[in-house]
Amino acid sequence: MREPADSAGVTTGGIVRRCVCPGSFDPVTNGHLDVVERAAGVFDDVVVAVLVNVAKKGLFDLDERIEILRDACSHLRNVRIASFEGLLVDFARQNEISVVIRGLRAMTDFEHELSMAQMNHRLTGLETFFVATNPEYSYLSSSLVKEVASYGGDVSGLVPKQVQERLRGRFEDGRSNSR
Ligand code: ADP
């Protein structure tokens, strides 16, 4: 991909190395952020893309997820936040992205990730690079964080402070309403 300096103003000898980190990010965890930070250390331009899934209502709506991600990634100059609906390969093509970054936690992630990567490659030649999770976060998922927080468990150190506060607000309201 050859082009002049883009909005982020970063090029490598005229070639912008751009990748996408797609996901639901409902909500973003420190495991996600570790993957994004590591991608930002390798690629010139990193697009964190929030999947809009009309069939699945999350705990946080799209605007909140984007706002949280913007705040959590504000220290990374070459990272920007976007959202997409439909096929990732279409989003990638429209944004001139040739590499997808996915985090791999355990063998349980592997089967699904492998078939998705192979399908994306077959569809448009989109490549997938896997980042091995930081062992500190290998058990961490958005759904587990939500479950623990819903019962009042401590999720500090697992999610950004802003997420922790939003989760507390969300679930405290729920618990006091059900009393
Ligand atoms: P999806 O619904 O697409 O799996 P997620 O928001 O759950 O969306 O995850 C987005 C990406 O982040 C995936 O590649 C996933 O494997 C990765 N990921 C999630 N949690 C972690 C973690 N704790 N460590 C490393 N990667 C992770």
Residues whose N, C-alpha, C, O or C-beta is under 5 A from the ligand:
A	BS01	ADP	P22 G23 S24 F25 D26 G31 H32 V35 I101 R102 G103 L104 T133 Y137 S138 L140 S141
